[in-house]
Amino acid sequence: MRQFFLAIALLAAPAIAQDNAFVGEYGIAEGPDVGGGLLIRSDGRFQYALAVGALDERAEGRWEARGDRICLTTEPKPVPPAFEKGAPIAVDGAIPTLLVTWPNGEGIPGVDFRIGFDSGDPAEGYTQYYGWTMPEEDKRAPRWVEISEPIYGITAPRFVLTEADGGRLRVTLIPNDIGVVDMEGACLEKTDRGVLLHREDGNIRFVRLGGE
């Protein structure tokens, strides 16, 4: 990750320097299983990256001083990913009850779901590459489906099934700017060893690399 941010630094074009103590290169300080870094450039721009488990996120844009902090704005503003209902397709010769795919039709595993019926408890689980199909012994007709992608926190309004759906649903995940973080409202404060990034979903600590 150190080499990664050195490469980013080489791409930063020279610009008019700002006299700000935040300017510099930082590495993440959140444990052995987390990687990432932050580059605060003297031209008023920033670059950010984080990798933890299956989650990879990034951002770049501008920063501005606000009192004893600097605050970040991602540019351009990212378009969040979205789920869209699509035409059912067969997998291995059969149409599953629920199938979540990328736009190219490739199935997406690990999407959490709840399927509701006219009676009884909802069915809950997560998709595989081939989707999910109602057990043969369960003859209830699905009436609605709720889904969420847990890694990037992508959700959608409840999908209500009509008679034309025949109890089946295919949803396409439109990635748009998946993994790009909207830093609106995120600010940095100085610490003894680096900076603390305040975000709505939590704080991230960074240490300065290469000395002051």
Residue pairs with C-beta under 8 A, 6 or more apart in sequence:
1 27
1 28
1 35
1 36
1 37
1 51
2 27
2 37
2 209
4 37
4 49
5 25
5 27
5 37
5 39
5 49
5 209
6 25
8 37
8 39
8 47
9 25
9 39
12 39
12 41
12 43
12 45
12 47
13 43
14 43
15 41
15 42
15 43
15 44
16 42
16 43
17 23
17 42
17 43
18 42
18 43
18 44
20 40
20 42
20 65
20 70
21 190
22 40
22 63
22 70
22 188
22 190
22 195
23 40
23 41
23 42
24 39
24 40
24 208
24 209
24 210
24 212
25 37
25 38
25 39
25 40
25 208
25 209
25 210
26 37
26 38
26 39
26 40
26 194
26 195
26 206
26 207
26 208
26 209
27 36
27 37
27 206
27 207
27 209
28 34
28 35
28 36
28 37
28 38
28 50
28 204
28 205
28 206
29 193
29 194
29 205
29 206
29 207
30 52
30 204
30 205
33 52
33 53
34 50
34 51
34 52
35 50
35 51
35 52
36 48
36 49
36 50
36 51
36 52
36 204
37 48
37 49
37 206
37 209
38 46
38 47
38 48
38 195
38 197
38 206
39 46
39 47
39 48
40 46
40 63
40 70
40 188
41 47
44 62
44 63
44 64
45 60
45 61
45 62
45 63
46 59
46 60
46 61
46 62
46 63
46 72
47 58
47 59
47 60
48 58
48 59
48 60
48 72
48 181
48 183
49 56
49 57
49 58
50 56
50 57
50 58
50 204
51 57
53 151
54 151
55 151
55 152
56 179
57 179
57 180
57 181
58 179
58 180
58 181
59 72
59 74
59 78
59 180
59 181
59 182
59 183
60 74
60 75
61 72
61 73
61 74
61 75
61 183
62 72
62 73
62 75
63 70
63 71
63 72
63 73
63 188
64 70
64 71
64 73
66 187
68 189
68 190
69 187
69 188
69 189
70 187
70 188
71 185
71 186
71 187
71 188
72 183
72 186
72 187
72 188
73 183
73 184
74 180
74 181
74 182
74 183
74 184
77 182
77 184
78 176
78 177
78 180
78 181
78 182
79 176
79 177
80 154
80 176
80 177
80 178
80 182
81 149
81 152
81 154
81 173
81 174
81 175
81 176
81 177
81 178
82 154
82 156
82 173
82 174
82 176
83 100
83 147
83 154
83 155
83 156
83 171
83 172
83 173
83 174
84 171
84 172
84 174
85 159
85 169
85 170
85 171
85 172
86 101
86 170
86 171
86 172
87 170
88 95
88 99
88 165
88 168
88 169
88 170
89 95
89 99
89 101
89 105
89 170
91 99
91 107
91 130
91 131
92 130
94 133
95 168
96 130
96 131
96 132
96 133
96 168
97 115
97 131
97 132
97 133
97 134
97 142
97 167
97 168
97 169
98 113
98 115
98 127
98 131
98 132
98 133
98 145
98 147
98 168
98 169
98 170
98 171
99 107
99 127
99 130
99 131
99 132
99 169
99 170
99 171
100 107
100 108
100 111
100 127
100 131
100 147
100 170
100 171
100 172
100 173
101 107
101 108
101 170
101 171
101 172
101 173
102 108
102 172
102 173
102 175
103 172
103 173
103 174
103 175
106 129
107 127
107 128
107 129
107 130
107 131
108 127
108 129
108 149
108 173
109 126
109 127
109 128
109 129
110 126
110 127
110 149
110 150
110 151
111 126
111 127
111 147
111 148
111 149
111 173
112 124
112 125
112 126
112 147
112 148
112 149
112 150
113 123
113 124
113 125
113 126
113 127
113 132
113 145
113 146
113 147
113 148
114 122
114 123
114 124
114 145
114 146
115 122
115 123
115 124
115 142
115 144
115 145
116 122
116 142
116 143
116 144
116 145
116 146
117 123
117 140
117 141
117 142
117 143
118 140
118 141
118 143
119 140
120 140
123 134
123 138
123 142
125 132
126 132
134 140
134 142
134 167
141 167
142 161
142 167
142 168
142 169
143 160
143 161
144 158
144 159
144 160
144 161
145 158
145 159
145 161
145 169
145 171
146 156
146 158
146 159
147 155
147 156
147 159
147 171
148 154
148 155
148 156
149 155
149 173
152 178
152 179
154 173
154 178
156 171
159 169
159 171
161 167
161 168
161 169
181 199
183 199
185 199
185 200
186 197
186 198
186 199
186 200
187 197
187 198
188 195
188 196
188 197
188 198
189 195
189 196
189 198
191 205
193 207
193 208
194 205
194 206
194 207
194 208
195 205
195 206
195 208
196 203
196 204
196 205
196 206
197 203
197 204
197 205
197 206
